[in-house]
Amino acid sequence: MLQIGSLSIENSLVMAPMAGYTNLPFRLLIKRLGAGLVMTEMVSAMGLAMGQKKTLEYLKSHEDEKPLGVQIFGADPQAMARAAMIAAEGGADLIDINMGCPVRKVVKTGSGAALLRDLKKAAAVISAVRRITPLPLTVKIRAGWSPKESGACDIARVIEDCGADALILHPRFASQGFSVPAQWEWIAQVKEGVKIPVIGNGDVFEPSHALELKARTGCDGVMIGRGALRNPWIFSQTMSLEKGEAIREPALQERKALIMEHFHLLSETLGDKRAALAMRGVLLSYTKGLPHSGRFREKVTSIKDCGTLAEAVDLYFSSLSEAQACGS
Ligand SMILES: Cc1cc2nc3c(=O)[nH]c(=O)nc-3n(C[C@H](O)[C@H](O)[C@H](O)COP(=O)(O)O)c2cc1C
């Protein structure tokens, strides 16, 4: 179990917010497959505060995915507070502030990881959100902007002092992108320096990595991103491993059924054609590292509707079944 403020989460595994991926259909699947907490992707506080229809759509949620975290980004304390209130009224169970996104479009507005180099502004943003809502509040950070600036421990103390209920650390500098391995020892250092729960994140690709991250850092929860895009079963598999039970690998038919369910859920909101396009990236993640996936992955770029998607998926899984039957 993971306790964040007043929220009791049934297990300590959290699906990472991921732009373009953690939409409602994917969150519903991931929740059913065992994640304790799911989150929206980063949502513009300004967009919410201004009532932009497209931005408000990110708040669409469903009872079956609860509890739901809504991640907001922005640099203006008032807009962030207003956005948190709108998210709370829209049904959020937890608010997360994005202080880790290194993308240029975001940092040039002073938002995301830019807040890591302006701790006064960061404190104003977190405090404004804290004052407006009693909802559990988390802040997701990288380890700092660069090795030359404030480090994770200083930033973590500011977050705690401003009243956040937990923090999430992805231990790379913003300036590093994904170019170096996540430095889990920084999670251990931050955990030692604060009293609020710390959720560790970064490079958890196998169930064993999640347990190792906990053991090596003492973190209270583990957030999984890319590992769950490749293997959405990673949450239940980690729980099995933690209980000393055998890890169950999904059968081919189960993988195929998940892909088709994902597509059908997406097409309910996006329509057939847009859902098929959105599935291209999803299919590349789902099949990364699977045997004989090279040809299929090439074909993915030509998927344009339900028919071409079903045909490509059918063909690939039939070839996998045949290969399995031959023992190759
Ligand atoms: C495609 C993609 C989209 C992401 N979108 C977000 C986002 O919206 N908000 C956020 O805080 N982090 C975002 N991240 C970062 C992840 O939440 C996570 O911190 C990072 O991927 C490290 O975890 P992992 O090694 O388990 O993937 C994104 C990462 C990727 C690869």
The ligand as an SDF file (V2000), in Angstrom:
LIG
                    3D

 31 33  0  0  0  0  0  0  0  0999 V2000
    6.8940    9.5800  -24.6620 C   0  0  0  0  0  0  0  0  0  0  0  0
    7.0720   10.1280  -23.2650 C   0  0  0  0  0  0  0  0  0  0  0  0
    6.1580   11.0430  -22.7610 C   0  0  0  0  0  0  0  0  0  0  0  0
    6.3180   11.5520  -21.4670 C   0  0  0  0  0  0  0  0  0  0  0  0
    5.3980   12.4360  -20.9900 N   0  0  0  0  0  0  0  0  0  0  0  0
    5.5070   12.9070  -19.7110 C   0  0  0  0  0  0  0  0  0  0  0  0
    4.5200   13.7640  -19.1480 C   0  0  0  0  0  0  0  0  0  0  0  0
    3.5160   14.1230  -19.7830 O   0  0  0  0  0  0  0  0  0  0  0  0
    4.7170   14.1770  -17.8660 N   0  0  0  0  0  0  0  0  0  0  0  0
    5.8100   13.7950  -17.1150 C   0  0  0  0  0  0  0  0  0  0  0  0
    5.9370   14.1890  -15.9530 O   0  0  0  0  0  0  0  0  0  0  0  0
    6.7360   12.9640  -17.6280 N   0  0  0  0  0  0  0  0  0  0  0  0
    6.5960   12.5010  -18.8800 C   0  0  0  0  0  0  0  0  0  0  0  0
    7.5180   11.6220  -19.3650 N   0  0  0  0  0  0  0  0  0  0  0  0
    8.5640   11.0890  -18.4640 C   0  0  0  0  0  0  0  0  0  0  0  0
    8.0630    9.8100  -17.7720 C   0  0  0  0  0  0  0  0  0  0  0  0
    6.9560   10.0780  -16.9520 O   0  0  0  0  0  0  0  0  0  0  0  0
    9.1620    9.1650  -16.9130 C   0  0  0  0  0  0  0  0  0  0  0  0
    9.5650   10.0720  -15.9270 O   0  0  0  0  0  0  0  0  0  0  0  0
   10.3830    8.7670  -17.7600 C   0  0  0  0  0  0  0  0  0  0  0  0
    9.9820    8.1030  -18.9410 O   0  0  0  0  0  0  0  0  0  0  0  0
   11.3200    7.8510  -16.9400 C   0  0  0  0  0  0  0  0  0  0  0  0
   10.6670    6.6780  -16.5400 O   0  0  0  0  0  0  0  0  0  0  0  0
   10.8570    5.2720  -17.3330 P   0  0  0  0  0  0  0  0  0  0  0  0
   12.3270    5.0030  -17.4010 O   0  0  0  0  0  0  0  0  0  0  0  0
   10.1060    4.2830  -16.4800 O   0  0  0  0  0  0  0  0  0  0  0  0
   10.2760    5.4490  -18.6920 O   0  0  0  0  0  0  0  0  0  0  0  0
    7.4000   11.1250  -20.6600 C   0  0  0  0  0  0  0  0  0  0  0  0
    8.3180   10.2080  -21.1830 C   0  0  0  0  0  0  0  0  0  0  0  0
    8.1840    9.7030  -22.4750 C   0  0  0  0  0  0  0  0  0  0  0  0
    9.1790    8.7040  -22.9820 C   0  0  0  0  0  0  0  0  0  0  0  0
  1  2  1  0
  2  3  1  0
  2 30  2  0
  3  4  2  0
  4  5  1  0
  4 28  1  0
  5  6  2  0
  6  7  1  0
  6 13  1  0
  7  8  2  0
  7  9  1  0
  9 10  1  0
 10 11  2  0
 10 12  1  0
 12 13  2  0
 13 14  1  0
 14 15  1  0
 14 28  1  0
 15 16  1  0
 16 17  1  0
 16 18  1  0
 18 19  1  0
 18 20  1  0
 20 21  1  0
 20 22  1  0
 22 23  1  0
 23 24  1  0
 24 25  2  0
 24 26  1  0
 24 27  1  0
 28 29  2  0
 29 30  1  0
 30 31  1  0
M  END
$$$$
